[in-house]
Amino acid sequence: MIKTGNRLVADFCERLRHIFASSSLLVAGSGALIAIVMVGLCGLVLYQSRQDALNHTRDTLRDIALVAERDIERNFELYELSLQAVVDGLKDPEVMALPPRLRRELLFDRAASAKYLGSMLVLDASGNIILDSGSDVPRRANFADRKYFTIHRDNPGVGLYVSDPYESRLRGGAPSIALTRRVSNPDGSFAGIVLLSVNLEYFHTLFEGLALGPHGSLSLIGKDGVMLMRQPYDPRIVGRDISNASTFRRFIAEPEGSFEDTASIDGIRRLYWYRNFPAAPLIIMVAAAEEDVYAAWRRRALTIGTLMIVFGSAFIGLASLLGIQLRQRMRAESELRLLARTDGLTGLNNRRSLGEILDMEWRRAKRMRSVMSLLFVDIDQFKSYNDIYGHQAGDDALATVARCITDSIRRPADTAARYGGEEFIVVLPDTPATGASVIAEKIRAAICECAIKHEGSEHGRVTASIGAASCEPSSDDDVAAVIRAADEALYNAKATGRNKVSLDGV
């Protein structure tokens, strides 16, 4: 490989001498170099300008999100205080002994001043309304089927729960969410819940007043992946589950952050900034469409880029032609080198390149005082397989086995080669005997699991026997000793039943 690289360098230098021998080509080459430098500087400036546009938009998105978050947190704090006041009042015998009107005014006093509040209810353990902020005589309804009821019934430690969007049964189907707290008996058993219903119009009005750009979006999402509100508003999106979207997986991965992705709702690629509420199971997300983020930058880039194309096209065109010729030659030489080193049937290294690899890894192991392992893989009763199924089937089986070997070795330094016929060798640098045994067993199992039918085998399918050998090279050893040891281990595997791994040491 080193010699080949030297030849390429020599060829390249010779080409340069031919190019610069002609004054016209020298001028063209110099012009191309100048054009490339100019394009590079221009590209650097444009890239920095693009990053500035991105950073500015990210800061703007963060500011918008924080404004919305603080407003929501402030209102949710008021709502939570209202819920807690009712829970505390229900435990006070004096409060519960008051006449219905006074009791209602006292229990629901804080709720009366809460903006966008739909209704506030106390439900008993069966889900029936027993106290109603809207009337001294509670309305008749049962909510035992609602998740905000069952989750408190079944989980005493839930605390404040924020429900998914629903259509209110008491307010003509108005879109709402519920904030609920559990009410417990003195013995800790479930006594019901306190429910505060919040109109989704609150979030709609809040989001509508924030500037998002022509294609921007602002969303409030529950941590279960259910969409509570989105701007631009679409009632069909409210309540949608986006928990499987790639964007949502990013939202829950960190407390806050920014990234670029394509929205699952409308397919627009956007820059996102998100934040998880610290005291509520909610996520605020603000996004700007890429086409809006880079609109002004694209106009500048188009103007500058056009000028650069006008001044540099002639030089770049010439340099491109020369580059194409060089690439074609390098590609052809690369393909020739690959053909010379690769087995055409399996795509693995051939025996010639295996010798170079073994020599290199052996010298490196000796220098680093590390252990090198070899696996000798042989397909069991392959001649019988060829006789029964034909050589084309045999070639297919060889290719399948090679693929099993390749899929079983993952480190860049590990190498597989076709040794000849149905034999393969796997070189495992820096691998002790235990590691080599694991890899060998993985290869053997993978080949067996392919379930290639083989009537001439006692196993009824194509299998392989593997011999493994490991060695820490010393001055008196050579790589042939490891190959012999692996071959002997393979012979032992064959002699003791096939379709197995046998270990040896040097």
KAKA-V749937 format. One record per backbone hydrogen bond with DSSP energy under -1.0 kcal/mol. CO is the residue of the C=O (numbers start at 0). NH is the residue of the N-H. E is the energy in kcal/mol with one decimal. If there is no record, write none. Layout:
[[CO:NH:E] [CO:NH:E]]
//
This chain:
[[0:4:-2.2] [1:5:-2.3] [2:6:-2.1] [3:7:-2.1] [4:8:-2.4] [5:9:-2.5] [6:10:-2.8] [7:11:-2.6] [8:12:-2.6] [9:13:-2.4] [10:14:-2.2] [11:15:-2.4] [12:16:-2.2] [13:17:-1.8] [14:18:-2.5] [15:19:-2.8] [18:21:-1.2] [21:25:-2.0] [22:26:-2.3] [23:27:-2.1] [24:28:-2.9] [25:29:-2.4] [26:30:-2.6] [27:31:-2.6] [28:32:-2.1] [29:33:-2.4] [30:34:-2.7] [31:35:-2.4] [32:36:-2.3] [33:37:-2.4] [34:38:-2.7] [35:39:-2.6] [36:40:-2.6] [37:41:-2.6] [38:42:-3.1] [39:43:-2.3] [40:44:-2.3] [41:45:-2.6] [42:46:-2.6] [43:47:-2.4] [44:48:-2.3] [45:49:-2.4] [46:50:-2.6] [47:51:-2.3] [48:52:-2.1] [49:53:-2.3] [50:54:-2.9] [51:55:-2.6] [52:56:-2.1] [53:57:-2.4] [54:58:-2.3] [55:59:-2.2] [56:60:-2.7] [57:61:-2.2] [58:62:-2.2] [59:63:-2.3] [60:64:-2.6] [61:65:-2.4] [62:66:-2.0] [63:67:-2.2] [64:68:-3.0] [65:69:-2.5] [66:70:-1.8] [67:71:-2.4] [68:72:-3.0] [69:73:-2.3] [70:74:-2.0] [71:75:-2.9] [72:76:-2.2] [73:77:-1.5] [74:78:-2.6] [75:79:-2.8] [76:80:-2.1] [77:81:-2.0] [78:82:-2.3] [79:83:-2.7] [80:84:-2.3] [81:85:-1.7] [82:86:-2.4] [83:87:-2.7] [84:88:-2.4] [85:89:-2.4] [88:91:-1.3] [91:95:-2.1] [92:96:-1.2] [94:97:-1.4] [98:102:-2.9] [99:103:-2.4] [100:104:-2.4] [101:105:-2.4] [102:106:-2.8] [103:107:-2.4] [107:111:-1.4] [110:113:-1.3] [113:116:-1.1] [115:198:-2.5] [118:196:-3.2] [119:132:-2.9] [120:194:-3.3] [121:129:-3.1] [121:130:-1.4] [122:192:-1.3] [123:126:-1.9] [126:142:-2.6] [127:123:-2.5] [130:121:-2.4] [131:134:-1.2] [140:128:-1.3] [142:145:-1.4] [145:148:-1.1] [145:149:-2.2] [146:150:-2.5] [148:152:-2.0] [149:153:-2.3] [150:154:-1.1] [154:157:-1.4] [160:179:-2.1] [165:175:-2.6] [167:172:-2.7] [173:167:-2.2] [174:199:-2.1] [175:165:-2.4] [176:197:-3.1] [177:162:-2.7] [178:195:-2.5] [179:160:-2.2] [180:193:-2.6] [182:190:-2.8] [184:187:-2.6] [188:184:-2.9] [191:182:-2.9] [192:122:-2.9] [193:180:-1.9] [194:120:-2.6] [195:178:-2.8] [196:117:-3.7] [197:176:-2.1] [198:201:-1.6] [199:203:-2.1] [200:204:-2.8] [201:205:-2.2] [202:206:-2.9] [203:207:-2.0] [206:209:-1.7] [216:286:-3.0] [217:230:-2.8] [218:284:-2.6] [219:227:-2.5] [219:228:-1.6] [220:282:-2.5] [221:224:-2.3] [224:241:-3.4] [225:221:-2.8] [226:238:-3.3] [228:219:-2.6] [230:217:-2.2] [233:236:-2.2] [233:237:-1.0] [236:239:-2.4] [239:226:-2.7] [241:244:-1.9] [244:248:-1.6] [245:249:-1.2] [246:250:-1.8] [247:251:-1.9] [254:275:-3.4] [256:273:-2.4] [258:271:-3.5] [260:269:-2.9] [262:266:-1.5] [267:262:-2.6] [268:289:-2.2] [269:260:-2.0] [270:287:-2.1] [271:258:-1.4] [272:285:-2.9] [273:256:-1.8] [274:283:-2.5] [279:281:-2.3] [280:222:-1.7] [281:276:-2.7] [282:220:-2.7] [283:274:-2.1] [284:218:-2.9] [285:272:-2.6] [286:216:-2.4] [287:270:-3.1] [288:292:-2.4] [289:293:-2.4] [293:297:-2.9] [294:298:-1.5] [295:299:-1.9] [296:300:-3.0] [297:301:-2.6] [298:302:-1.8] [299:303:-2.6] [300:304:-2.9] [301:305:-2.0] [302:306:-1.7] [303:307:-2.2] [304:308:-2.3] [305:309:-2.1] [306:310:-2.1] [307:311:-2.1] [308:312:-1.8] [311:315:-2.8] [312:316:-2.6] [313:317:-1.8] [314:318:-2.5] [315:319:-2.6] [316:320:-2.0] [317:321:-2.1] [318:322:-2.5] [319:323:-2.6] [320:324:-2.0] [321:325:-2.2] [322:326:-2.8] [323:327:-2.6] [324:328:-2.1] [325:329:-2.8] [326:330:-2.9] [327:331:-2.3] [328:332:-2.7] [329:333:-2.6] [330:334:-2.6] [331:335:-2.1] [332:336:-2.5] [333:337:-2.5] [334:338:-2.5] [335:339:-2.0] [337:341:-1.1] [340:349:-2.2] [342:346:-2.3] [347:342:-3.5] [348:417:-2.6] [349:353:-2.0] [350:354:-1.7] [351:355:-1.1] [352:356:-2.4] [353:357:-3.0] [354:358:-2.1] [355:359:-2.4] [356:360:-2.8] [357:361:-2.4] [358:362:-2.1] [359:363:-2.1] [360:364:-2.7] [361:365:-2.3] [362:366:-2.2] [363:367:-2.7] [364:369:-1.9] [370:430:-1.3] [371:470:-2.3] [372:427:-2.9] [373:468:-2.3] [374:425:-2.3] [375:466:-2.5] [376:423:-2.9] [377:464:-2.6] [380:384:-1.5] [381:385:-2.5] [382:386:-2.3] [383:387:-2.0] [384:388:-2.9] [385:389:-2.0] [389:393:-1.8] [390:394:-2.6] [391:395:-2.1] [392:396:-2.3] [393:397:-2.4] [394:398:-2.3] [395:399:-2.1] [396:400:-2.6] [397:401:-2.5] [398:402:-2.0] [399:403:-2.1] [400:404:-2.3] [401:405:-2.5] [402:406:-2.5] [414:426:-3.2] [415:348:-1.5] [416:424:-2.6] [419:422:-2.5] [421:378:-1.6] [422:418:-1.7] [422:419:-1.6] [423:376:-3.1] [424:416:-2.4] [425:374:-2.2] [426:414:-2.2] [427:372:-2.2] [431:435:-2.4] [432:436:-2.4] [433:437:-1.8] [434:438:-2.2] [435:439:-2.6] [436:440:-2.4] [437:441:-2.0] [438:442:-2.3] [439:443:-2.8] [440:444:-2.7] [441:445:-2.2] [442:446:-2.3] [443:447:-2.3] [444:448:-2.7] [447:450:-1.5] [451:461:-2.7] [453:456:-1.5] [456:459:-1.2] [459:453:-1.5] [462:379:-2.1] [464:377:-2.6] [465:501:-2.7] [466:375:-3.3] [467:503:-2.1] [468:373:-2.9] [469:505:-1.7] [470:371:-3.0] [473:476:-1.1] [477:480:-1.5] [478:482:-1.9] [479:483:-2.6] [480:484:-2.2] [481:485:-2.6] [482:486:-2.5] [483:487:-2.7] [484:488:-2.3] [485:489:-2.2] [486:490:-2.4] [487:491:-2.2] [488:492:-2.1] [489:493:-2.5] [490:494:-2.5] [491:495:-1.3] [492:497:-2.2] [493:496:-1.1] [499:465:-2.4] [501:467:-2.7]]
//
